[in-house]
């Protein structure tokens, strides 16, 4: 388990902060098959997901959307989704 900067505990295989600045943070999360990140949202920041080894699925709630990514593909999730 890894305690994220937001206080959310993540049950993931790996968590590495690659870069952090005043207005951004880049992390690499490694998830084993079946692992998930809990539902959450960011009020002012976007998430950019890059699939390094796939497949992986990114889901949003508002609006409801599903992004199915393979290795090398990416998607952006805007704030408040």
PDB file of N, CA, C and O in Angstrom:
ATOM      1  N   UNK A   1       0.842  -1.180   0.000  1.00  0.00           N
ATOM      2  CA  UNK A   1       0.000   0.000   0.000  1.00  0.00           C
ATOM      3  C   UNK A   1       0.886   1.241   0.000  1.00  0.00           C
ATOM      4  O   UNK A   1       1.973   1.245   0.578  1.00  0.00           O
ATOM      5  N   UNK A   2       0.412   2.271  -0.644  1.00  0.00           N
ATOM      6  CA  UNK A   2       1.158   3.524  -0.738  1.00  0.00           C
ATOM      7  C   UNK A   2       0.236   4.669  -0.386  1.00  0.00           C
ATOM      8  O   UNK A   2      -0.865   4.779  -0.924  1.00  0.00           O
ATOM      9  N   UNK A   3       0.687   5.522   0.517  1.00  0.00           N
ATOM     10  CA  UNK A   3      -0.064   6.721   0.877  1.00  0.00           C
ATOM     11  C   UNK A   3       0.281   7.813  -0.118  1.00  0.00           C
ATOM     12  O   UNK A   3       1.428   8.255  -0.179  1.00  0.00           O
ATOM     13  N   UNK A   4      -0.696   8.255  -0.900  1.00  0.00           N
ATOM     14  CA  UNK A   4      -0.470   9.317  -1.873  1.00  0.00           C
ATOM     15  C   UNK A   4      -0.405  10.682  -1.209  1.00  0.00           C
ATOM     16  O   UNK A   4      -0.733  10.825  -0.031  1.00  0.00           O
ATOM     17  N   UNK A   5       0.015  11.677  -1.962  1.00  0.00           N
ATOM     18  CA  UNK A   5       0.133  13.027  -1.425  1.00  0.00           C
ATOM     19  C   UNK A   5      -1.215  13.589  -0.996  1.00  0.00           C
ATOM     20  O   UNK A   5      -1.259  14.483  -0.151  1.00  0.00           O
ATOM     21  N   UNK A   6      -2.300  13.100  -1.546  1.00  0.00           N
ATOM     22  CA  UNK A   6      -3.629  13.598  -1.199  1.00  0.00           C
ATOM     23  C   UNK A   6      -4.179  12.929   0.047  1.00  0.00           C
ATOM     24  O   UNK A   6      -5.264  13.281   0.509  1.00  0.00           O
ATOM     25  N   UNK A   7      -3.450  11.969   0.598  1.00  0.00           N
ATOM     26  CA  UNK A   7      -3.932  11.240   1.749  1.00  0.00           C
ATOM     27  C   UNK A   7      -4.667   9.968   1.380  1.00  0.00           C
ATOM     28  O   UNK A   7      -5.023   9.186   2.262  1.00  0.00           O
ATOM     29  N   UNK A   8      -4.904   9.740   0.091  1.00  0.00           N
ATOM     30  CA  UNK A   8      -5.577   8.534  -0.371  1.00  0.00           C
ATOM     31  C   UNK A   8      -4.586   7.367  -0.325  1.00  0.00           C
ATOM     32  O   UNK A   8      -3.456   7.494  -0.796  1.00  0.00           O
ATOM     33  N   UNK A   9      -5.002   6.243   0.236  1.00  0.00           N
ATOM     34  CA  UNK A   9      -4.156   5.060   0.265  1.00  0.00           C
ATOM     35  C   UNK A   9      -4.427   4.231  -0.977  1.00  0.00           C
ATOM     36  O   UNK A   9      -5.573   3.895  -1.276  1.00  0.00           O
ATOM     37  N   UNK A  10      -3.367   3.905  -1.694  1.00  0.00           N
ATOM     38  CA  UNK A  10      -3.481   3.126  -2.922  1.00  0.00           C
ATOM     39  C   UNK A  10      -2.942   1.730  -2.692  1.00  0.00           C
ATOM     40  O   UNK A  10      -1.828   1.565  -2.195  1.00  0.00           O
ATOM     41  N   UNK A  11      -3.721   0.728  -3.049  1.00  0.00           N
ATOM     42  CA  UNK A  11      -3.286  -0.660  -2.972  1.00  0.00           C
ATOM     43  C   UNK A  11      -2.805  -1.059  -4.361  1.00  0.00           C
ATOM     44  O   UNK A  11      -3.547  -1.667  -5.132  1.00  0.00           O
ATOM     45  N   UNK A  12      -1.563  -0.715  -4.674  1.00  0.00           N
ATOM     46  CA  UNK A  12      -1.000  -0.942  -6.001  1.00  0.00           C
ATOM     47  C   UNK A  12       0.338  -1.662  -5.867  1.00  0.00           C
ATOM     48  O   UNK A  12       0.960  -1.652  -4.805  1.00  0.00           O
ATOM     49  N   UNK A  13       0.766  -2.284  -6.958  1.00  0.00           N
ATOM     50  CA  UNK A  13       2.024  -3.028  -6.949  1.00  0.00           C
ATOM     51  C   UNK A  13       3.233  -2.104  -6.861  1.00  0.00           C
ATOM     52  O   UNK A  13       4.256  -2.479  -6.289  1.00  0.00           O
ATOM     53  N   UNK A  14       3.128  -0.894  -7.424  1.00  0.00           N
ATOM     54  CA  UNK A  14       4.256   0.027  -7.389  1.00  0.00           C
ATOM     55  C   UNK A  14       3.811   1.466  -7.492  1.00  0.00           C
ATOM     56  O   UNK A  14       2.823   1.777  -8.158  1.00  0.00           O
ATOM     57  N   UNK A  15       4.550   2.354  -6.825  1.00  0.00           N
ATOM     58  CA  UNK A  15       4.257   3.792  -6.825  1.00  0.00           C
ATOM     59  C   UNK A  15       5.592   4.519  -6.833  1.00  0.00           C
ATOM     60  O   UNK A  15       6.388   4.371  -5.907  1.00  0.00           O
ATOM     61  N   UNK A  16       5.840   5.307  -7.878  1.00  0.00           N
ATOM     62  CA  UNK A  16       7.105   6.032  -7.984  1.00  0.00           C
ATOM     63  C   UNK A  16       6.829   7.468  -8.424  1.00  0.00           C
ATOM     64  O   UNK A  16       6.230   7.696  -9.474  1.00  0.00           O
ATOM     65  N   UNK A  17       7.265   8.430  -7.624  1.00  0.00           N
ATOM     66  CA  UNK A  17       7.194   9.829  -8.031  1.00  0.00           C
ATOM     67  C   UNK A  17       8.389  10.098  -8.929  1.00  0.00           C
ATOM     68  O   UNK A  17       9.536   9.979  -8.499  1.00  0.00           O
ATOM     69  N   UNK A  18       8.120  10.462 -10.177  1.00  0.00           N
ATOM     70  CA  UNK A  18       9.171  10.676 -11.161  1.00  0.00           C
ATOM     71  C   UNK A  18       9.610  12.137 -11.164  1.00  0.00           C
ATOM     72  O   UNK A  18      10.792  12.440 -11.324  1.00  0.00           O
ATOM     73  N   UNK A  19       8.641  13.042 -10.984  1.00  0.00           N
ATOM     74  CA  UNK A  19       8.926  14.472 -11.031  1.00  0.00           C
ATOM     75  C   UNK A  19       7.839  15.198 -10.248  1.00  0.00           C
ATOM     76  O   UNK A  19       6.672  14.807 -10.285  1.00  0.00           O
ATOM     77  N   UNK A  20       8.224  16.248  -9.544  1.00  0.00           N
ATOM     78  CA  UNK A  20       7.233  17.026  -8.806  1.00  0.00           C
ATOM     79  C   UNK A  20       7.654  18.489  -8.818  1.00  0.00           C
ATOM     80  O   UNK A  20       8.810  18.821  -8.556  1.00  0.00           O
ATOM     81  N   UNK A  21       6.700  19.350  -9.124  1.00  0.00           N
ATOM     82  CA  UNK A  21       6.948  20.785  -9.136  1.00  0.00           C
ATOM     83  C   UNK A  21       5.819  21.514  -8.452  1.00  0.00           C
ATOM     84  O   UNK A  21       4.942  20.897  -7.846  1.00  0.00           O
ATOM     85  N   UNK A  22       5.841  22.828  -8.550  1.00  0.00           N
ATOM     86  CA  UNK A  22       4.835  23.652  -7.895  1.00  0.00           C
ATOM     87  C   UNK A  22       3.430  23.376  -8.409  1.00  0.00           C
ATOM     88  O   UNK A  22       2.471  23.402  -7.638  1.00  0.00           O
ATOM     89  N   UNK A  23       3.299  23.111  -9.712  1.00  0.00           N
ATOM     90  CA  UNK A  23       1.971  22.943 -10.300  1.00  0.00           C
ATOM     91  C   UNK A  23       1.792  21.630 -11.050  1.00  0.00           C
ATOM     92  O   UNK A  23       0.869  21.505 -11.854  1.00  0.00           O
ATOM     93  N   UNK A  24       2.651  20.652 -10.804  1.00  0.00           N
ATOM     94  CA  UNK A  24       2.488  19.353 -11.465  1.00  0.00           C
ATOM     95  C   UNK A  24       3.197  18.260 -10.674  1.00  0.00           C
ATOM     96  O   UNK A  24       4.091  18.521  -9.868  1.00  0.00           O
ATOM     97  N   UNK A  25       2.768  17.027 -10.933  1.00  0.00           N
ATOM     98  CA  UNK A  25       3.420  15.845 -10.358  1.00  0.00           C
ATOM     99  C   UNK A  25       3.288  14.722 -11.371  1.00  0.00           C
ATOM    100  O   UNK A  25       2.216  14.509 -11.938  1.00  0.00           O
ATOM    101  N   UNK A  26       4.363  14.016 -11.594  1.00  0.00           N
ATOM    102  CA  UNK A  26       4.336  12.854 -12.483  1.00  0.00           C
ATOM    103  C   UNK A  26       4.677  11.623 -11.654  1.00  0.00           C
ATOM    104  O   UNK A  26       5.725  11.555 -11.013  1.00  0.00           O
ATOM    105  N   UNK A  27       3.765  10.651 -11.683  1.00  0.00           N
ATOM    106  CA  UNK A  27       3.999   9.402 -10.954  1.00  0.00           C
ATOM    107  C   UNK A  27       3.799   8.231 -11.898  1.00  0.00           C
ATOM    108  O   UNK A  27       3.061   8.316 -12.879  1.00  0.00           O
ATOM    109  N   UNK A  28       4.470   7.146 -11.582  1.00  0.00           N
ATOM    110  CA  UNK A  28       4.256   5.890 -12.287  1.00  0.00           C
ATOM    111  C   UNK A  28       3.594   4.947 -11.299  1.00  0.00           C
ATOM    112  O   UNK A  28       4.165   4.614 -10.261  1.00  0.00           O
ATOM    113  N   UNK A  29       2.378   4.519 -11.632  1.00  0.00           N
ATOM    114  CA  UNK A  29       1.677   3.508 -10.842  1.00  0.00           C
ATOM    115  C   UNK A  29       1.765   2.189 -11.584  1.00  0.00           C
ATOM    116  O   UNK A  29       1.508   2.128 -12.786  1.00  0.00           O
ATOM    117  N   UNK A  30       2.122   1.147 -10.881  1.00  0.00           N
ATOM    118  CA  UNK A  30       2.114  -0.194 -11.448  1.00  0.00           C
ATOM    119  C   UNK A  30       0.984  -0.957 -10.777  1.00  0.00           C
ATOM    120  O   UNK A  30       0.965  -1.119  -9.557  1.00  0.00           O
ATOM    121  N   UNK A  31       0.045  -1.422 -11.588  1.00  0.00           N
ATOM    122  CA  UNK A  31      -1.090  -2.175 -11.068  1.00  0.00           C
ATOM    123  C   UNK A  31      -1.031  -3.596 -11.597  1.00  0.00           C
ATOM    124  O   UNK A  31      -0.845  -3.816 -12.794  1.00  0.00           O
ATOM    125  N   UNK A  32      -1.189  -4.548 -10.711  1.00  0.00           N
ATOM    126  CA  UNK A  32      -1.330  -5.937 -11.130  1.00  0.00           C
ATOM    127  C   UNK A  32      -2.751  -6.149 -11.634  1.00  0.00           C
ATOM    128  O   UNK A  32      -3.644  -5.351 -11.347  1.00  0.00           O
ATOM    129  N   UNK A  33      -2.954  -7.216 -12.377  1.00  0.00           N
ATOM    130  CA  UNK A  33      -4.288  -7.536 -12.885  1.00  0.00           C
ATOM    131  C   UNK A  33      -5.285  -7.536 -11.727  1.00  0.00           C
ATOM    132  O   UNK A  33      -5.068  -8.180 -10.701  1.00  0.00           O
ATOM    133  N   UNK A  34      -6.380  -6.799 -11.913  1.00  0.00           N
ATOM    134  CA  UNK A  34      -7.430  -6.732 -10.904  1.00  0.00           C
ATOM    135  C   UNK A  34      -7.288  -5.579  -9.924  1.00  0.00           C
ATOM    136  O   UNK A  34      -8.245  -5.264  -9.216  1.00  0.00           O
ATOM    137  N   UNK A  35      -6.124  -4.939  -9.860  1.00  0.00           N
ATOM    138  CA  UNK A  35      -5.960  -3.799  -8.963  1.00  0.00           C
ATOM    139  C   UNK A  35      -6.593  -2.553  -9.581  1.00  0.00           C
ATOM    140  O   UNK A  35      -6.607  -2.389 -10.801  1.00  0.00           O
ATOM    141  N   UNK A  36      -7.111  -1.684  -8.727  1.00  0.00           N
ATOM    142  CA  UNK A  36      -7.753  -0.449  -9.188  1.00  0.00           C
ATOM    143  C   UNK A  36      -7.330   0.714  -8.294  1.00  0.00           C
ATOM    144  O   UNK A  36      -6.828   0.515  -7.187  1.00  0.00           O
ATOM    145  N   UNK A  37      -7.540   1.913  -8.789  1.00  0.00           N
ATOM    146  CA  UNK A  37      -7.369   3.131  -7.997  1.00  0.00           C
ATOM    147  C   UNK A  37      -8.769   3.567  -7.580  1.00  0.00           C
ATOM    148  O   UNK A  37      -9.666   3.593  -8.423  1.00  0.00           O
ATOM    149  N   UNK A  38      -8.990   3.911  -6.305  1.00  0.00           N
ATOM    150  CA  UNK A  38     -10.334   4.288  -5.850  1.00  0.00           C
ATOM    151  C   UNK A  38     -10.885   5.488  -6.621  1.00  0.00           C
ATOM    152  O   UNK A  38     -10.132   6.344  -7.087  1.00  0.00           O
ATOM    153  N   UNK A  39     -12.224   5.532  -6.744  1.00  0.00           N
ATOM    154  CA  UNK A  39     -12.879   6.673  -7.381  1.00  0.00           C
ATOM    155  C   UNK A  39     -12.475   7.942  -6.656  1.00  0.00           C
ATOM    156  O   UNK A  39     -12.466   7.988  -5.425  1.00  0.00           O
ATOM    157  N   UNK A  40     -12.141   8.970  -7.419  1.00  0.00           N
ATOM    158  CA  UNK A  40     -11.810  10.280  -6.874  1.00  0.00           C
ATOM    159  C   UNK A  40     -11.866  11.295  -8.009  1.00  0.00           C
ATOM    160  O   UNK A  40     -11.995  10.916  -9.173  1.00  0.00           O
ATOM    161  N   UNK A  41     -11.773  12.566  -7.683  1.00  0.00           N
ATOM    162  CA  UNK A  41     -11.698  13.591  -8.723  1.00  0.00           C
ATOM    163  C   UNK A  41     -10.775  14.706  -8.255  1.00  0.00           C
ATOM    164  O   UNK A  41     -10.494  14.846  -7.065  1.00  0.00           O
ATOM    165  N   UNK A  42     -10.314  15.490  -9.213  1.00  0.00           N
ATOM    166  CA  UNK A  42      -9.469  16.642  -8.932  1.00  0.00           C
ATOM    167  C   UNK A  42     -10.250  17.884  -9.342  1.00  0.00           C
ATOM    168  O   UNK A  42     -10.755  17.954 -10.462  1.00  0.00           O
ATOM    169  N   UNK A  43     -10.353  18.853  -8.456  1.00  0.00           N
ATOM    170  CA  UNK A  43     -11.169  20.030  -8.751  1.00  0.00           C
ATOM    171  C   UNK A  43     -10.490  21.004  -9.706  1.00  0.00           C
ATOM    172  O   UNK A  43     -11.174  21.724 -10.433  1.00  0.00           O
ATOM    173  N   UNK A  44      -9.167  21.044  -9.721  1.00  0.00           N
ATOM    174  CA  UNK A  44      -8.490  22.044 -10.553  1.00  0.00           C
ATOM    175  C   UNK A  44      -7.422  21.477 -11.478  1.00  0.00           C
ATOM    176  O   UNK A  44      -6.890  22.211 -12.310  1.00  0.00           O
ATOM    177  N   UNK A  45      -7.097  20.216 -11.361  1.00  0.00           N
ATOM    178  CA  UNK A  45      -6.025  19.653 -12.191  1.00  0.00           C
ATOM    179  C   UNK A  45      -6.544  18.525 -13.069  1.00  0.00           C
ATOM    180  O   UNK A  45      -7.530  17.863 -12.743  1.00  0.00           O
ATOM    181  N   UNK A  46      -5.872  18.325 -14.170  1.00  0.00           N
ATOM    182  CA  UNK A  46      -6.198  17.234 -15.090  1.00  0.00           C
ATOM    183  C   UNK A  46      -5.266  16.057 -14.819  1.00  0.00           C
ATOM    184  O   UNK A  46      -4.165  16.232 -14.298  1.00  0.00           O
ATOM    185  N   UNK A  47      -5.710  14.875 -15.173  1.00  0.00           N
ATOM    186  CA  UNK A  47      -4.864  13.679 -15.146  1.00  0.00           C
ATOM    187  C   UNK A  47      -4.549  13.295 -16.578  1.00  0.00           C
ATOM    188  O   UNK A  47      -5.425  13.329 -17.442  1.00  0.00           O
ATOM    189  N   UNK A  48      -3.315  12.934 -16.830  1.00  0.00           N
ATOM    190  CA  UNK A  48      -2.915  12.390 -18.122  1.00  0.00           C
ATOM    191  C   UNK A  48      -2.448  10.969 -17.871  1.00  0.00           C
ATOM    192  O   UNK A  48      -1.497  10.746 -17.122  1.00  0.00           O
ATOM    193  N   UNK A  49      -3.109  10.012 -18.491  1.00  0.00           N
ATOM    194  CA  UNK A  49      -2.772   8.601 -18.335  1.00  0.00           C
ATOM    195  C   UNK A  49      -2.027   8.133 -19.572  1.00  0.00           C
ATOM    196  O   UNK A  49      -2.478   8.355 -20.696  1.00  0.00           O
ATOM    197  N   UNK A  50      -0.891   7.489 -19.369  1.00  0.00           N
ATOM    198  CA  UNK A  50      -0.113   6.903 -20.454  1.00  0.00           C
ATOM    199  C   UNK A  50       0.050   5.428 -20.121  1.00  0.00           C
ATOM    200  O   UNK A  50       0.567   5.079 -19.060  1.00  0.00           O
ATOM    201  N   UNK A  51      -0.385   4.578 -21.016  1.00  0.00           N
ATOM    202  CA  UNK A  51      -0.279   3.135 -20.806  1.00  0.00           C
ATOM    203  C   UNK A  51       1.108   2.678 -21.269  1.00  0.00           C
ATOM    204  O   UNK A  51       1.413   2.710 -22.462  1.00  0.00           O
ATOM    205  N   UNK A  52       1.938   2.256 -20.324  1.00  0.00           N
ATOM    206  CA  UNK A  52       3.277   1.781 -20.664  1.00  0.00           C
ATOM    207  C   UNK A  52       3.261   0.315 -21.077  1.00  0.00           C
ATOM    208  O   UNK A  52       4.018  -0.106 -21.952  1.00  0.00           O
ATOM    209  N   UNK A  53       2.391  -0.450 -20.436  1.00  0.00           N
ATOM    210  CA  UNK A  53       2.245  -1.877 -20.748  1.00  0.00           C
ATOM    211  C   UNK A  53       0.777  -2.188 -20.536  1.00  0.00           C
ATOM    212  O   UNK A  53       0.237  -1.932 -19.460  1.00  0.00           O
ATOM    213  N   UNK A  54       0.135  -2.729 -21.535  1.00  0.00           N
ATOM    214  CA  UNK A  54      -1.318  -2.830 -21.434  1.00  0.00           C
ATOM    215  C   UNK A  54      -1.834  -4.228 -21.587  1.00  0.00           C
ATOM    216  O   UNK A  54      -1.095  -5.211 -21.632  1.00  0.00           O
ATOM    217  N   UNK A  55      -3.134  -4.265 -21.664  1.00  0.00           N
ATOM    218  CA  UNK A  55      -4.083  -3.144 -21.745  1.00  0.00           C
ATOM    219  C   UNK A  55      -4.437  -2.591 -20.364  1.00  0.00           C
ATOM    220  O   UNK A  55      -4.156  -3.207 -19.336  1.00  0.00           O
ATOM    221  N   UNK A  56      -5.063  -1.407 -20.370  1.00  0.00           N
ATOM    222  CA  UNK A  56      -5.587  -0.808 -19.141  1.00  0.00           C
ATOM    223  C   UNK A  56      -6.862  -0.035 -19.477  1.00  0.00           C
ATOM    224  O   UNK A  56      -7.091   0.339 -20.627  1.00  0.00           O
ATOM    225  N   UNK A  57      -7.683   0.196 -18.459  1.00  0.00           N
ATOM    226  CA  UNK A  57      -8.946   0.912 -18.643  1.00  0.00           C
ATOM    227  C   UNK A  57      -8.987   2.076 -17.664  1.00  0.00           C
ATOM    228  O   UNK A  57      -8.688   1.915 -16.480  1.00  0.00           O
ATOM    229  N   UNK A  58      -9.359   3.248 -18.166  1.00  0.00           N
ATOM    230  CA  UNK A  58      -9.574   4.440 -17.345  1.00  0.00           C
ATOM    231  C   UNK A  58     -11.056   4.773 -17.453  1.00  0.00           C
ATOM    232  O   UNK A  58     -11.594   4.883 -18.555  1.00  0.00           O
ATOM    233  N   UNK A  59     -11.716   4.936 -16.300  1.00  0.00           N
ATOM    234  CA  UNK A  59     -13.141   5.266 -16.294  1.00  0.00           C
ATOM    235  C   UNK A  59     -13.364   6.581 -15.562  1.00  0.00           C
ATOM    236  O   UNK A  59     -12.674   6.884 -14.589  1.00  0.00           O
ATOM    237  N   UNK A  60     -14.338   7.364 -16.041  1.00  0.00           N
ATOM    238  CA  UNK A  60     -14.766   8.576 -15.348  1.00  0.00           C
ATOM    239  C   UNK A  60     -16.256   8.461 -15.050  1.00  0.00           C
ATOM    240  O   UNK A  60     -16.975   7.695 -15.691  1.00  0.00           O
ATOM    241  N   UNK A  61     -16.707   9.235 -14.068  1.00  0.00           N
ATOM    242  CA  UNK A  61     -18.112   9.170 -13.654  1.00  0.00           C
ATOM    243  C   UNK A  61     -18.961  10.307 -14.196  1.00  0.00           C
ATOM    244  O   UNK A  61     -20.118  10.093 -14.557  1.00  0.00           O
ATOM    245  N   UNK A  62     -18.410  11.510 -14.260  1.00  0.00           N
ATOM    246  CA  UNK A  62     -19.234  12.662 -14.636  1.00  0.00           C
ATOM    247  C   UNK A  62     -18.476  13.531 -15.632  1.00  0.00           C
ATOM    248  O   UNK A  62     -17.737  14.424 -15.216  1.00  0.00           O
ATOM    249  N   UNK A  63     -18.630  13.307 -16.895  1.00  0.00           N
ATOM    250  CA  UNK A  63     -19.560  12.350 -17.493  1.00  0.00           C
ATOM    251  C   UNK A  63     -18.992  10.932 -17.467  1.00  0.00           C
ATOM    252  O   UNK A  63     -17.781  10.733 -17.371  1.00  0.00           O
ATOM    253  N   UNK A  64     -19.875   9.969 -17.554  1.00  0.00           N
ATOM    254  CA  UNK A  64     -19.474   8.567 -17.590  1.00  0.00           C
ATOM    255  C   UNK A  64     -18.760   8.312 -18.903  1.00  0.00           C
ATOM    256  O   UNK A  64     -19.305   8.562 -19.978  1.00  0.00           O
ATOM    257  N   UNK A  65     -17.528   7.810 -18.808  1.00  0.00           N
ATOM    258  CA  UNK A  65     -16.746   7.521 -19.997  1.00  0.00           C
ATOM    259  C   UNK A  65     -15.763   6.405 -19.685  1.00  0.00           C
ATOM    260  O   UNK A  65     -15.353   6.235 -18.537  1.00  0.00           O
ATOM    261  N   UNK A  66     -15.388   5.653 -20.696  1.00  0.00           N
ATOM    262  CA  UNK A  66     -14.411   4.580 -20.558  1.00  0.00           C
ATOM    263  C   UNK A  66     -13.370   4.722 -21.651  1.00  0.00           C
ATOM    264  O   UNK A  66     -13.700   4.849 -22.830  1.00  0.00           O
ATOM    265  N   UNK A  67     -12.117   4.698 -21.246  1.00  0.00           N
ATOM    266  CA  UNK A  67     -10.996   4.755 -22.187  1.00  0.00           C
ATOM    267  C   UNK A  67     -10.245   3.431 -22.088  1.00  0.00           C
ATOM    268  O   UNK A  67      -9.692   3.111 -21.036  1.00  0.00           O
ATOM    269  N   UNK A  68     -10.222   2.666 -23.164  1.00  0.00           N
ATOM    270  CA  UNK A  68      -9.475   1.406 -23.211  1.00  0.00           C
ATOM    271  C   UNK A  68      -8.147   1.691 -23.901  1.00  0.00           C
ATOM    272  O   UNK A  68      -8.112   2.040 -25.081  1.00  0.00           O
ATOM    273  N   UNK A  69      -7.056   1.541 -23.155  1.00  0.00           N
ATOM    274  CA  UNK A  69      -5.737   1.895 -23.667  1.00  0.00           C
ATOM    275  C   UNK A  69      -4.852   0.665 -23.821  1.00  0.00           C
ATOM    276  O   UNK A  69      -4.895  -0.261 -23.011  1.00  0.00           O
ATOM    277  N   UNK A  70      -4.061   0.680 -24.867  1.00  0.00           N
ATOM    278  CA  UNK A  70      -3.018  -0.319 -25.073  1.00  0.00           C
ATOM    279  C   UNK A  70      -1.669   0.371 -24.914  1.00  0.00           C
ATOM    280  O   UNK A  70      -1.602   1.599 -24.845  1.00  0.00           O
ATOM    281  N   UNK A  71      -0.606  -0.403 -24.856  1.00  0.00           N
ATOM    282  CA  UNK A  71       0.737   0.149 -24.669  1.00  0.00           C
ATOM    283  C   UNK A  71       1.003   1.257 -25.684  1.00  0.00           C
ATOM    284  O   UNK A  71       0.785   1.078 -26.882  1.00  0.00           O
ATOM    285  N   UNK A  72       1.479   2.406 -25.192  1.00  0.00           N
ATOM    286  CA  UNK A  72       1.794   3.541 -26.045  1.00  0.00           C
ATOM    287  C   UNK A  72       0.655   4.518 -26.236  1.00  0.00           C
ATOM    288  O   UNK A  72       0.871   5.604 -26.776  1.00  0.00           O
ATOM    289  N   UNK A  73      -0.556   4.171 -25.810  1.00  0.00           N
ATOM    290  CA  UNK A  73      -1.703   5.070 -25.956  1.00  0.00           C
ATOM    291  C   UNK A  73      -1.885   5.891 -24.683  1.00  0.00           C
ATOM    292  O   UNK A  73      -1.411   5.514 -23.612  1.00  0.00           O
ATOM    293  N   UNK A  74      -2.587   7.032 -24.820  1.00  0.00           N
ATOM    294  CA  UNK A  74      -2.807   7.904 -23.673  1.00  0.00           C
ATOM    295  C   UNK A  74      -4.189   8.547 -23.745  1.00  0.00           C
ATOM    296  O   UNK A  74      -4.827   8.567 -24.797  1.00  0.00           O
ATOM    297  N   UNK A  75      -4.634   9.068 -22.611  1.00  0.00           N
ATOM    298  CA  UNK A  75      -5.872   9.837 -22.561  1.00  0.00           C
ATOM    299  C   UNK A  75      -5.743  10.894 -21.472  1.00  0.00           C
ATOM    300  O   UNK A  75      -5.001  10.720 -20.505  1.00  0.00           O
ATOM    301  N   UNK A  76      -6.471  11.983 -21.643  1.00  0.00           N
ATOM    302  CA  UNK A  76      -6.495  13.061 -20.655  1.00  0.00           C
ATOM    303  C   UNK A  76      -7.870  13.104 -20.007  1.00  0.00           C
ATOM    304  O   UNK A  76      -8.892  13.002 -20.686  1.00  0.00           O
ATOM    305  N   UNK A  77      -7.886  13.253 -18.699  1.00  0.00           N
ATOM    306  CA  UNK A  77      -9.133  13.379 -17.947  1.00  0.00           C
ATOM    307  C   UNK A  77      -9.138  14.774 -17.328  1.00  0.00           C
ATOM    308  O   UNK A  77      -8.309  15.072 -16.468  1.00  0.00           O
ATOM    309  N   UNK A  78     -10.073  15.637 -17.763  1.00  0.00           N
ATOM    310  CA  UNK A  78     -10.090  17.012 -17.265  1.00  0.00           C
ATOM    311  C   UNK A  78     -10.538  17.094 -15.803  1.00  0.00           C
ATOM    312  O   UNK A  78     -11.085  16.130 -15.266  1.00  0.00           O
ATOM    313  N   UNK A  79     -10.308  18.242 -15.162  1.00  0.00           N
ATOM    314  CA  UNK A  79     -10.767  18.425 -13.782  1.00  0.00           C
ATOM    315  C   UNK A  79     -12.280  18.212 -13.663  1.00  0.00           C
ATOM    316  O   UNK A  79     -13.025  18.394 -14.626  1.00  0.00           O
ATOM    317  N   UNK A  80     -12.709  17.827 -12.469  1.00  0.00           N
ATOM    318  CA  UNK A  80     -14.121  17.671 -12.108  1.00  0.00           C
ATOM    319  C   UNK A  80     -14.813  16.509 -12.817  1.00  0.00           C
ATOM    320  O   UNK A  80     -16.037  16.510 -12.944  1.00  0.00           O
ATOM    321  N   UNK A  81     -14.051  15.519 -13.279  1.00  0.00           N
ATOM    322  CA  UNK A  81     -14.686  14.348 -13.902  1.00  0.00           C
ATOM    323  C   UNK A  81     -14.413  13.100 -13.105  1.00  0.00           C
ATOM    324  O   UNK A  81     -14.868  12.018 -13.478  1.00  0.00           O
TER     325      UNK A  81
END
